[in-house]
Amino acid sequence: MARDRLLARDRIVPLLILAAVLLVWELAIPVLQVPRWVLPPPSAVVQALIRDQRLLLHHLTVTLEEVGLGLAFSVLLAIVLAIGIVSSRLVERSVYPFVIASQAVPIVALAPILLIWFGYGLTPKVIVVVLVCFFPIAVNLVDGLRGVDPEFVDLVRSFGGTSWQTLRVVRIPGALPAFFSGLRVAAAVSVIGALIGEWVGSSAGLGYLMIRAASQFYTDRVFAAVLVSAVVSIGLFGFVSVVERFALPWRRPARTET
């Protein structure tokens, strides 16, 4: 019972804080006489969500396509790179520095170049999502593959196991928690990558809708698109957490006890 009360409190308190912030925001707009095109109240944002639901859904579909493809390619690229880095010293020395260097270049600076190379279609947005997402997955997966108990590795090798068998039986299962940690981060920021690609140049998507609405001073529509983007990011994070919970059932008791 005590634990249930603590869980209920942990869930209710953030909701109460959010409700208080929204109430203050709603009341402050007319009191301070802030124009709605500068900062709309929450009620106006809700009205925009209802009024423009078809428009938001259309552009959301485009952004989700970019995010889904980008995440899929990010996972494949990260797995290949991580296994190669762990398995070969040559690959580690030749590839890992470029993996790290890829995050030193601002994505906003690369997006216009990708636009010149690939046009206004789907490809440059997916590439931006991959550049944003593959790094946390790859780095966490490399650490997970290296962090397995060496006694398990020695045990498999003592029975004549090959490097591939050691990777499949010991390293990959042991690296799954680290993999999902990186995937959660990647899922949360994947929408940001898609929006950056759409801001630079696109004809559809939530990022395009934000730029178009801002130029027309439909600020309530901009806030509505931002809210939808935030909900999608939170939903992707939660979805990965649920998948992790079912994929790694042995971690449930430890999390519950904590």
N, C-alpha and C positions, 0 to 999 in steps of 0.2 A: 504494500500500500504506500509506504513512504517513497519508494522508487517511482511509483505511478504519479504521485503528487509532484515529485521533482520534474518528471518528464512533462507533465501538464503545465507546470510553471515555466519551464524552459520554452514551451511553445506559445504560451499566452503572453508572456512579457514582451517578446519582440513584436507581436501583433498589436499590443497596446501602445507601444512606442511608435509604431508606424501610424496607427490611427491618430495619435496625438499630433504627430508631425503633419499629417494631411489636414487635420482640423485647423491647426494654426495657419497653415498655408492658405486654406480656403478663406479664413476670416481676415487674414492680413491683406489680401489683394484689394478688397473694397476700402478697407480702412486706410491703407497707404496710397490708394488711388493709382495703383499700377495698371497701365494699359494691358489689355488681354493679349495684344500682339507681342508684348514684351515677355510677360509671364502669365500664362492662363492659369486659373484655379483648377484644382483637381476635378471639379464637376464638369468643367469645359473639356478636359481631357477625356473623361468618360463619355461625354456626348460625342466627341470626335470618334472614339472607338466604335460607338454604335452607328453613327452616321456614315462613317467611311469603312465599315467592316468589309464590304466586298473589295474595295480598293486595297485595303491592308492585306486581305487574304491573298489577293492576286500577287502582290509584290512579295509577300511572305513565302509563297510557293517558290518563287525564283530564288530567294535567298536560301531557303532550305535545300534546294537542289545543289547550289554551290557549296553549302556547308557539308552536305552528305558526301558528295564526291570528293571534296577536299579532305575530309576526315578519313575516308576509305583509303585514298592514296597515301595519306600521312602514315596510317598504321602500317601499310605494306612497306613503304620506304623505311620507316623506323625499324621494323623487324629485320629487314635485310641488312641495314647498316649496323644494327646492334649485334646481330649474329656474326657478321663479318669482322667487326671490331674486336669482339671477344675471342673469335676463333683464330685470328691471324694478327701477329704483331706488325706485319707489313701493312695490312689494311688499316690498322689502328694508327700507325704513324703517318700514313699517306692520306687517309680520309677524315679521321676525327678532327684534325685542325680546321678542315673546311666546314665540317658540321658546326663547329663553334663559331667560325668566322661568318657563317650565314646569318647569325643573329646580330652581328656587329653592324650590318648595313641596315639602315632604316627601311622598313617595308614601304613607307609612304614615298620614299625616293625611288624604290624599284617599281612601284605600281605604274607610273607613267611610261617607263621603259617597256614593261610587259604589254601595256596598251598599244605602243607603237609596233611591237613585234607581232602581237596576236589579235589586235583589233578590239572591238567592243563586245565580242561574244562571251561565251561561258568560260573559255580557256584561261584568260588572265585572272579571273576571279578565283578559279579553282587553284591556280598556282599560288596566289597570295595566301589562300587558306592553308595550303600545304606548307608554305614557308613559315607561317605562324604556328602551325600545329605539330609538325613532325619533330621539332627539337625537344620539347618536354617529354614526348613519348620515347624518343631514341635515348636520351640521356638517362632517364629513369630505368629503361630496360637494360642498358649497359650496366648500370650499377646493380640492378637485380641479378643479372646473369653472373656478374663477378662476385656477388655477395653471398652465394650459396655456401653451405657448410662444406669445407674441403674434405671432411671425413666421408661424406656421401659420395663425392667425386672419386676419392681413393677406393671406396668400397666397390663402385661399379667397375673401375679399372682393374681391381684385383680379380674380378670375375671374368676378365677378358673383354670388357666392354670397349667399344670403339669411341672415338670422339663424338660421332653423331649420336650414338646411344647415350652417352653421358649428357649431351646437350638435351636430348629428347626426354630422358627419364629424370634427370636431376636438375639441370640448370633452368630449363623453361618452366617447369612447375614451380620451382623456387622463386623465379623472377616474376610470376604473375601478379603478386601484390604491388610490386614496383611499377609494372606495366600499367595496371589500372590506375595507379596514382598519377602517372603521366597522362593517361588517357582522359582522366577527369579534368585536368588542367587544360588539355587541348580542346576538349569539348566545350569548356566554358569560354575560351577565347576564340573559338572557330568563327563565331558570329562576327566578332570584331574584324577578323581577316576578310570576311565576305563584305562587310560594310565599307572597309577601306578600298577594296577593289571597285565597289559600286560608286563610291564618292569620286574616284578619279575619272571614271568614264563608264557609263552604262545607260541602258534604256529601260531598265526594270530592276526591281529589288527594293528592299527597305531603305538602303542607303541612297538610292536614286530618289525615292519618295521623300526622304528627309531634305535633300538638296532642293528638290523642286518645290516642296511646301515652304521651306525657309525663304526662297527667293520670292514667293508670293505672300509672305508674312502670314501663312497659315500655321501659327506657332502651336496651336492645339493639336494639329495633325502631326507636327514634328514630335511633340511629346508622346502622342499615341504610338508613333512608329518606334520611338525609343523604348517605350514601355513594352511593346511587343517583342522587340529585340532582347530586352532583359529577361522577359519570361522564357523566351526560347533558350537563352544561355543557361538559365537556372534549370529548365526542363532537361536539357542535354546532360548537365552535370548530374542531376538526379537519376536520369536513365542509366548512365554509366555506373552509378553507385548501386542501383538495383541489379544490373547485370553482374557486377562484381560480387554482390551478396550471394547470388545463385551460383556463380562460377567458383567461388571460394567459400564453400559452406563451413570449412574448418575454422574460419576466422570469426564466425558469428558469436560463439561464446565469449571470446576475448573482448570483442567490441561491446557486447551487452554488459559484461561485468564491469568494463571501464566506464 
